């Protein structure tokens, strides 16, 4: 334990405090010191002279203004784009967890030793997550999320039509379904953090993951529908995945898109209303003109800050 404590202390000494957090808490000078240290470590000592206190504070002016406001869970639903994102994510989180635990909690119906099935179900998560990461990088977040949900639904529905004596086929399909739902979990964790703005990111993550827990609690209750119709639980699990896949298609794409900092950023970036987009474009053009009319050296310093 003493060794672990010493390792933790050494790591704490090595890591710098978040510059964003320091600026938002009125410690801009301390933040500037850490940024200069990072610049030297990154082999860019020339940035030390370019990044001044004025440049840092002007670069984070929007975030500083937002930090003075208090945000609650109500802000997740208050504006149109945030409301659309939150509703879609609730459906995705709920259905992903619902189908995931629905498959994992009904191992005995596949006719294979439940301990062996548990090992297989656990092992499939590793390749599933690797596949999800590759899909996220090449296909984007929205397509990956929707594809994983639709594929898990197809596999669940397919198992309905396989006779019970075909244990190997049923087990293979169940493992594939578990893999796709696991990939969906990997995607939605990343996707949610990229959709919500900085000022509401943790609130949004907490809200949507709560819906996931509700889905996991509801999953075992559906298994009793087996007494009414043997195929009914699979129909419910697969149907939930299909509905969530459709909802995922209404989410905006975030691949190679800068993270939004405020609620206004979300509304301007992903609003489908023409007048909102035009207003955002006008503000962007006006800001660009102001920068061009300003001091060129100041622009160079801001670019140097971004390069870090």
Backbone torsions as a table, in degrees:
resi	resn	phi	psi	omega
1	UNK	NA	-36.3	179.0
2	UNK	-64.5	-39.6	178.6
3	UNK	-63.7	-43.2	178.9
4	UNK	-62.3	-40.1	179.6
5	UNK	-63.9	-40.8	179.0
6	UNK	-65.6	-39.6	177.9
7	UNK	-63.0	-41.8	178.9
8	UNK	-62.9	-42.3	179.8
9	UNK	-63.3	-41.3	178.5
10	UNK	-64.6	-40.8	178.4
11	UNK	-65.9	-40.5	178.5
12	UNK	-63.0	-35.7	178.5
13	UNK	-69.1	-36.2	-176.3
14	UNK	-73.0	-42.6	-176.5
15	UNK	-75.5	140.8	177.4
16	UNK	-91.1	152.3	174.6
17	UNK	-68.8	150.0	-179.4
18	UNK	-60.9	125.1	179.4
19	UNK	-63.4	-38.4	178.6
20	UNK	-60.9	-45.1	-179.3
21	UNK	-63.4	-41.0	-179.2
22	UNK	-64.2	-43.5	179.7
23	UNK	-64.2	-43.4	-179.0
24	UNK	-66.2	-21.1	178.5
25	UNK	-103.2	20.5	173.3
26	UNK	75.1	22.1	179.6
27	UNK	-116.3	56.7	-175.4
28	UNK	-64.1	-37.8	-179.2
29	UNK	-63.9	-41.2	178.1
30	UNK	-65.9	-39.1	177.7
31	UNK	-63.0	-41.5	179.3
32	UNK	-62.8	-37.5	179.1
33	UNK	-63.0	-42.6	179.9
34	UNK	-67.6	-37.9	179.1
35	UNK	-65.3	-40.9	177.0
36	UNK	-63.1	-37.9	178.2
37	UNK	-64.3	-42.2	178.6
38	UNK	-64.2	-38.7	179.2
39	UNK	-61.4	-41.2	179.2
40	UNK	-67.7	-40.9	179.2
41	UNK	-63.5	-37.1	-179.3
42	UNK	-79.6	2.8	178.4
43	UNK	74.9	30.4	179.9
44	UNK	-126.9	63.9	-177.6
45	UNK	-65.2	-22.4	179.9
46	UNK	-66.4	-22.1	179.9
47	UNK	-72.2	-18.9	-179.5
48	UNK	-60.5	-40.2	-179.9
49	UNK	-77.2	-29.4	-177.5
50	UNK	-78.2	-33.1	-177.2
51	UNK	-92.3	105.7	179.6
52	UNK	-107.9	175.2	179.8
53	UNK	-63.0	-38.3	-179.9
54	UNK	-65.6	-42.2	179.0
55	UNK	-63.1	-44.1	-179.0
56	UNK	-62.1	-46.6	-177.6
57	UNK	-69.4	-36.2	178.3
58	UNK	-70.4	-34.3	179.5
59	UNK	-66.4	-30.9	-177.6
60	UNK	-108.3	21.5	-176.4
61	UNK	-60.6	-42.6	-178.5
62	UNK	-64.1	-41.1	179.8
63	UNK	-68.2	-37.9	178.7
64	UNK	-63.7	-41.9	178.1
65	UNK	-65.0	-39.5	179.8
66	UNK	-67.9	-33.4	-177.9
67	UNK	-67.3	-19.2	179.4
68	UNK	-78.4	-13.6	179.0
69	UNK	-94.7	153.5	178.2
70	UNK	-102.9	126.4	-179.1
71	UNK	-112.7	142.3	179.3
72	UNK	-126.7	179.9	178.4
73	UNK	-62.7	-24.1	178.8
74	UNK	-61.6	-31.1	-179.5
75	UNK	-67.9	-15.8	175.7
76	UNK	-70.3	-19.4	-176.7
77	UNK	-122.6	-1.1	-171.7
78	UNK	-71.9	-41.3	-176.5
79	UNK	-104.0	156.8	-172.8
80	UNK	-58.1	-49.9	-176.3
81	UNK	-69.3	-42.1	177.0
82	UNK	-61.9	-37.7	178.6
83	UNK	-65.5	-43.3	179.2
84	UNK	-63.0	-44.4	179.5
85	UNK	-62.0	-45.5	-176.4
86	UNK	-65.8	-43.2	180.0
87	UNK	-63.4	-44.3	179.9
88	UNK	-65.0	-41.6	-179.8
89	UNK	-68.1	-35.3	176.2
90	UNK	-59.8	-44.6	179.0
91	UNK	-63.8	-41.7	-178.2
92	UNK	-67.7	-47.5	-179.6
93	UNK	-63.1	-46.2	-178.5
94	UNK	-61.0	-50.2	-174.4
95	UNK	-69.7	-37.0	178.2
96	UNK	-61.1	-49.2	179.0
97	UNK	-67.2	-37.6	-179.5
98	UNK	-60.6	-49.6	-179.8
99	UNK	-71.6	-37.2	-178.1
100	UNK	-60.6	-53.2	-177.5
101	UNK	-77.1	-24.1	174.7
102	UNK	-62.9	-40.5	177.0
103	UNK	-72.6	-42.2	-174.5
104	UNK	-69.7	-25.6	-175.4
105	UNK	-95.8	5.4	-178.2
106	UNK	-128.9	51.5	-174.0
107	UNK	-73.6	-27.4	-173.3
108	UNK	-69.0	-19.0	-176.0
109	UNK	-76.9	-7.1	-177.2
110	UNK	-89.7	-4.0	175.4
111	UNK	75.1	14.4	178.4
112	UNK	-116.2	151.5	178.5
113	UNK	-51.1	128.1	-172.5
114	UNK	-64.8	-28.0	179.3
115	UNK	-72.1	-39.6	175.4
116	UNK	-64.8	-42.9	179.0
117	UNK	-61.9	-38.2	179.8
118	UNK	-64.5	-40.3	177.6
119	UNK	-64.8	-43.0	179.8
120	UNK	-65.0	-43.7	179.8
121	UNK	-62.2	-35.9	178.4
122	UNK	-72.9	-38.1	-177.2
123	UNK	-69.5	-30.8	-175.9
124	UNK	-68.5	-18.3	-179.6
125	UNK	-63.4	-32.8	-176.7
126	UNK	-66.0	-55.9	177.8
127	UNK	-65.8	-31.7	-179.6
128	UNK	-62.7	-42.0	-179.2
129	UNK	-70.7	-35.5	177.3
130	UNK	-65.5	-42.5	177.2
131	UNK	-62.7	-41.0	179.5
132	UNK	-62.0	-41.8	179.7
133	UNK	-63.5	-40.0	178.3
134	UNK	-67.1	-41.5	178.8
135	UNK	-64.2	-38.9	179.1
136	UNK	-62.5	-36.0	-177.6
137	UNK	-76.4	-32.9	-174.1
138	UNK	-103.4	-35.5	-176.8
139	UNK	-98.7	-19.5	-177.0
140	UNK	98.1	169.8	-174.8
141	UNK	-74.4	-47.5	-173.6
142	UNK	-64.1	-47.7	-179.1
143	UNK	-63.9	-41.8	179.8
144	UNK	-62.8	-46.8	-178.8
145	UNK	-61.0	-48.1	-178.5
146	UNK	-66.8	-41.9	-179.4
147	UNK	-62.0	-44.2	-180.0
148	UNK	-61.6	-40.3	-179.4
149	UNK	-70.0	-43.5	179.3
150	UNK	-65.3	-41.0	-179.5
151	UNK	-66.7	-39.3	176.7
152	UNK	-64.2	-37.0	177.6
153	UNK	-65.8	-42.5	179.6
154	UNK	-60.9	-43.7	-179.2
155	UNK	-65.5	-41.2	179.0
156	UNK	-64.3	-42.9	179.0
157	UNK	-66.0	-37.8	-178.5
158	UNK	-62.8	-34.5	-178.4
159	UNK	-66.2	-20.8	179.7
160	UNK	-65.1	-34.1	-172.9
161	UNK	-93.2	2.0	178.4
162	UNK	-93.1	127.6	179.5
163	UNK	-61.8	148.9	-174.4
164	UNK	-65.7	-23.9	-179.7
165	UNK	-74.2	-15.0	177.1
166	UNK	-87.1	72.8	-173.3
167	UNK	-64.3	-40.1	-176.9
168	UNK	-64.6	-44.0	-179.8
169	UNK	-65.3	-44.3	-179.4
170	UNK	-64.0	-39.9	179.7
171	UNK	-66.4	-42.2	179.8
172	UNK	-60.8	-45.2	179.5
173	UNK	-64.7	-39.8	179.1
174	UNK	-63.6	-40.3	178.9
175	UNK	-66.1	-40.1	176.5
176	UNK	-62.9	-42.4	177.8
177	UNK	-61.3	-42.6	177.1
178	UNK	-62.8	-39.1	179.2
179	UNK	-64.6	-41.9	179.6
180	UNK	-67.1	-39.5	178.0
181	UNK	-68.3	-34.1	175.8
182	UNK	-65.2	-40.7	176.1
183	UNK	-63.3	-37.6	177.8
184	UNK	-62.6	-40.5	177.0
185	UNK	-61.3	-45.2	179.9
186	UNK	-58.8	-43.2	-178.1
187	UNK	-68.5	-45.4	-172.7
188	UNK	-68.3	-30.9	176.2
189	UNK	-62.3	-46.6	179.0
190	UNK	-69.0	-44.3	-174.9
191	UNK	-61.9	-43.7	-178.2
192	UNK	-61.3	-43.8	179.4
193	UNK	-64.0	-28.9	-179.7
194	UNK	-84.9	-22.4	-178.8
195	UNK	-83.1	-39.0	-177.8
196	UNK	-81.8	144.0	179.2
197	UNK	-72.5	164.2	-176.9
198	UNK	-55.9	-40.2	-175.2
199	UNK	-69.7	-16.3	-178.3
200	UNK	-129.0	11.9	-172.5
201	UNK	-63.5	-48.2	-178.3
202	UNK	-69.7	-36.5	176.3
203	UNK	-63.1	-42.9	178.6
204	UNK	-65.2	-41.9	177.9
205	UNK	-62.0	-42.3	179.2
206	UNK	-65.8	-41.0	-179.2
207	UNK	-64.4	-48.7	-176.8
208	UNK	-71.3	-37.3	178.6
209	UNK	-67.8	-26.9	173.7
210	UNK	-63.7	-40.0	176.5
211	UNK	-63.6	-32.5	176.8
212	UNK	-64.5	-42.6	179.4
213	UNK	-64.8	-35.8	176.9
214	UNK	-64.6	-39.9	177.2
215	UNK	-63.0	-40.9	179.3
216	UNK	-68.1	-31.7	177.2
217	UNK	-73.8	-32.3	-178.9
218	UNK	-78.2	-24.1	-174.8
219	UNK	-57.6	-48.5	-178.6
220	UNK	-64.0	-30.5	-178.1
221	UNK	-65.4	-28.1	-178.7
222	UNK	-69.7	-24.4	-177.3
223	UNK	-63.0	-24.0	179.9
224	UNK	-71.4	-14.2	176.0
225	UNK	-68.0	-11.3	176.9
226	UNK	-59.8	-28.1	179.6
227	UNK	-71.5	-27.2	178.1
228	UNK	-80.8	-49.5	179.2
229	UNK	-151.9	123.3	-175.5
230	UNK	-55.2	-33.1	-176.8
231	UNK	-86.2	-7.4	-173.0
232	UNK	-63.2	-43.5	177.8
233	UNK	-57.8	-42.2	179.2
234	UNK	-65.6	-35.6	178.0
235	UNK	-64.5	-41.2	-179.8
236	UNK	-67.8	-45.6	179.6
237	UNK	-63.2	-46.6	179.7
238	UNK	-65.6	-39.7	178.4
239	UNK	-62.8	-39.6	178.0
240	UNK	-63.5	-39.4	178.8
241	UNK	-66.4	-38.0	178.0
242	UNK	-64.2	-46.4	-179.7
243	UNK	-60.3	-43.9	179.3
244	UNK	-65.5	-36.8	177.5
245	UNK	-62.0	-38.0	177.0
246	UNK	-66.6	-43.4	178.1
247	UNK	-61.2	-37.6	-178.6
248	UNK	-62.5	-28.5	179.9
249	UNK	-68.3	-18.4	179.8
250	UNK	-89.8	-1.1	177.4
251	UNK	-83.2	147.0	177.2
252	UNK	-74.1	153.8	178.1
253	UNK	-81.1	138.8	-177.9
254	UNK	-120.4	5.5	179.8
255	UNK	-64.7	126.1	179.6
256	UNK	59.6	26.8	177.5
257	UNK	-109.7	132.4	178.9
258	UNK	-58.7	144.4	179.6
259	UNK	-65.4	135.9	176.5
260	UNK	-71.7	142.9	-178.4
261	UNK	-98.6	-34.4	-176.2
262	UNK	-130.1	170.1	176.8
263	UNK	-63.8	-36.6	178.1
264	UNK	-62.8	-36.6	177.0
265	UNK	-60.6	-41.9	179.6
266	UNK	-64.1	-45.5	-178.2
267	UNK	-65.4	-39.8	-179.5
268	UNK	-72.2	-36.8	-173.6
269	UNK	-76.2	-39.6	-170.7
270	UNK	-120.6	13.5	177.6
271	UNK	-73.4	139.4	178.2
272	UNK	-93.7	-3.3	-179.5
273	UNK	-79.9	125.0	-175.9
274	UNK	-57.7	-41.1	-175.8
275	UNK	-68.1	-30.2	177.4
276	UNK	-70.4	-42.5	179.0
277	UNK	-65.0	-41.0	178.9
278	UNK	-63.7	-40.2	179.3
279	UNK	-64.0	-40.7	178.7
280	UNK	-64.9	-39.3	178.5
281	UNK	-65.5	-41.4	178.4
282	UNK	-61.4	-44.1	-180.0
283	UNK	-64.4	-37.8	179.3
284	UNK	-65.1	-43.1	179.1
285	UNK	-64.9	-42.6	179.5
286	UNK	-62.8	-41.2	179.0
287	UNK	-65.3	-38.1	178.9
288	UNK	-64.3	-41.9	178.8
289	UNK	-63.8	-39.4	179.7
290	UNK	-64.0	-39.7	179.9
291	UNK	-67.2	-37.1	-179.8
292	UNK	-68.1	-33.4	178.9
293	UNK	-78.5	-18.1	-178.4
294	UNK	-78.6	-167.0	-178.6
295	UNK	-76.9	130.7	-177.7
296	UNK	-68.4	-31.8	179.7
297	UNK	-66.2	-33.6	179.4
298	UNK	-66.7	-37.2	177.4
299	UNK	-64.3	-39.0	178.8
300	UNK	-63.6	-37.1	179.1
301	UNK	-67.8	-40.7	179.2
302	UNK	-64.0	-39.3	176.8
303	UNK	-63.4	-36.4	177.4
304	UNK	-64.7	-36.0	177.2
305	UNK	-66.3	-40.6	178.7
306	UNK	-65.6	-34.0	-178.1
307	UNK	-64.2	-27.4	178.0
308	UNK	-70.0	NA	NA
